[in-house]
């Protein structure tokens, strides 16, 4: 009888821990804002992006999402220009990662990052922002290195 009570108690503690962990993750909220990508030829693509501005938001990112609207994304702001490493741990959808300098220019694009991969995806140099879009969107829209990102978060939106 004592072993049964111990097993029940351990199961209850585990369930409570999982509930608290889930609730903590669910509490991370993201503000949204419009963002425009402008090509060298002047073509514009508008998205509504969630903002990952602090450590908790950047850590959660787009993890565990099963879908994202085609005109949506997430903008990670690292506060300072630095080398950045990303991964797809617990991310269920393929993503294009656009690495952006402090001036708003795209410096590197990693297309179709593999869902749930722990492989490191490098910024290939100092950047301040990363924009995540649905996998394949950059190619479908003709978005290229050198294109300009404009948003309030970057401080260059009109």
C-alpha positions as CSV (number, residue, x, y, z in Angstrom):
1,X,0.0,0.0,0.0
2,X,2.8,2.4,0.8
3,X,4.5,1.9,-2.6
4,X,1.2,2.7,-4.3
5,X,0.9,6.0,-2.3
6,X,4.5,6.9,-3.2
7,X,3.8,6.2,-6.9
8,X,0.6,8.3,-6.8
9,X,2.5,11.2,-5.1
10,X,5.3,11.0,-7.7
11,X,2.8,11.0,-10.5
12,X,1.0,14.0,-9.0
13,X,4.2,15.9,-8.6
14,X,5.2,15.2,-12.2
15,X,1.7,16.2,-13.5
16,X,1.9,19.5,-11.5
17,X,5.4,20.2,-12.8
18,X,4.3,19.6,-16.4
19,X,1.3,21.9,-15.8
20,X,3.4,24.7,-14.3
21,X,6.0,24.4,-17.1
22,X,3.2,24.5,-19.7
23,X,1.5,27.5,-18.0
24,X,4.9,29.4,-17.8
25,X,5.4,28.9,-21.5
26,X,1.9,29.9,-22.3
27,X,2.4,33.2,-20.4
28,X,5.0,34.4,-22.9
29,X,3.2,36.9,-25.0
30,X,4.3,38.7,-28.2
31,X,3.3,42.2,-29.4
32,X,2.7,42.5,-33.1
33,X,3.5,45.1,-35.7
34,X,3.6,45.6,-39.4
35,X,6.9,45.0,-41.2
36,X,7.8,45.7,-44.9
37,X,10.5,44.0,-46.9
38,X,11.6,46.3,-49.8
39,X,13.6,44.9,-52.7
40,X,16.4,46.8,-54.5
41,X,13.9,47.2,-57.4
42,X,11.4,48.8,-55.0
43,X,8.9,45.9,-54.7
44,X,7.3,45.7,-51.2
45,X,6.0,42.8,-49.2
46,X,4.1,43.5,-46.0
47,X,3.9,41.1,-43.1
48,X,2.4,41.2,-39.6
49,X,5.2,40.0,-37.2
50,X,5.3,39.1,-33.6
51,X,8.2,40.7,-31.7
52,X,10.6,38.6,-29.7
53,X,12.3,41.2,-27.6
54,X,13.5,39.6,-24.3
55,X,15.2,36.3,-23.4
56,X,11.9,34.4,-22.7
57,X,10.4,35.5,-25.9
58,X,13.5,34.7,-28.0
59,X,13.8,31.3,-26.3
60,X,10.2,30.4,-27.1
61,X,10.1,31.9,-30.6
62,X,7.8,29.9,-32.9
63,X,8.2,26.6,-30.9
64,X,5.3,24.2,-30.9
65,X,3.3,26.1,-33.5
66,X,1.7,23.9,-36.1
67,X,1.1,26.6,-38.7
68,X,1.6,30.3,-39.5
69,X,-0.3,32.5,-41.9
70,X,1.6,33.3,-45.1
71,X,1.8,37.0,-44.3
72,X,3.0,36.5,-40.7
73,X,6.4,36.1,-39.1
74,X,8.5,36.7,-36.0
75,X,11.1,39.4,-35.6
76,X,13.9,38.7,-33.0
77,X,15.6,41.8,-31.7
78,X,18.9,41.0,-30.0
79,X,19.5,44.6,-28.9
80,X,23.1,44.9,-30.2
81,X,24.9,43.7,-33.3
82,X,26.6,40.4,-32.7
83,X,27.0,36.9,-34.1
84,X,23.8,34.9,-33.6
85,X,23.2,31.2,-33.7
86,X,19.6,29.9,-34.2
87,X,18.1,26.4,-34.2
88,X,14.8,24.7,-34.8
89,X,14.5,22.7,-31.5
90,X,10.7,22.0,-31.0
91,X,9.8,24.1,-34.0
92,X,7.3,22.2,-36.0
93,X,7.1,24.2,-39.3
94,X,9.9,24.9,-41.8
95,X,11.2,28.5,-41.6
96,X,13.2,30.9,-43.7
97,X,15.5,32.9,-41.4
98,X,16.5,36.3,-42.6
99,X,19.5,37.8,-40.8
100,X,19.4,41.6,-40.6
101,X,22.0,44.2,-39.8
102,X,21.4,47.2,-37.6
103,X,20.8,49.2,-40.7
104,X,17.8,47.0,-41.7
105,X,19.6,45.3,-44.6
106,X,19.3,41.5,-45.0
107,X,22.8,40.1,-44.7
108,X,22.1,36.4,-45.0
109,X,19.1,34.1,-45.7
110,X,18.8,30.5,-44.5
111,X,16.0,28.9,-46.4
112,X,13.7,26.1,-45.3
113,X,15.3,25.4,-41.9
114,X,14.4,21.8,-41.0
115,X,11.7,21.4,-38.3
116,X,12.9,20.1,-34.9
117,X,16.6,20.1,-36.0
118,X,19.2,21.0,-33.4
119,X,21.7,21.9,-36.1
120,X,23.1,25.4,-35.5
121,X,22.2,28.0,-38.1
122,X,24.7,30.8,-38.1
123,X,24.2,34.5,-38.9
124,X,27.5,34.4,-40.7
125,X,28.6,37.7,-39.1
126,X,27.3,40.3,-36.7
127,X,23.5,41.1,-37.0
128,X,20.9,42.7,-34.8
129,X,17.7,41.1,-36.0
130,X,16.4,37.8,-37.3
131,X,13.1,37.6,-39.2
132,X,11.5,34.2,-39.4
133,X,9.0,33.5,-42.2
134,X,7.3,30.4,-43.4
135,X,9.8,28.1,-45.2
136,X,9.9,29.0,-48.9
137,X,8.4,32.5,-48.6
138,X,11.7,34.3,-49.3
139,X,12.2,32.4,-52.6
140,X,8.6,32.7,-53.6
141,X,8.6,36.5,-53.1
142,X,12.0,37.0,-54.6
143,X,13.5,38.3,-51.3
144,X,17.3,38.5,-51.5
145,X,20.3,39.5,-49.5
146,X,20.6,43.3,-49.6
147,X,16.9,43.9,-49.5
148,X,15.7,46.3,-46.8
149,X,13.5,45.5,-43.8
150,X,11.4,48.4,-42.5
151,X,9.5,48.5,-39.2
152,X,8.9,50.5,-36.1
153,X,11.1,48.1,-34.1
154,X,14.0,48.8,-36.4
155,X,13.3,52.5,-36.2
156,X,13.1,53.0,-39.9
157,X,9.3,52.8,-40.7
158,X,7.6,55.8,-42.1
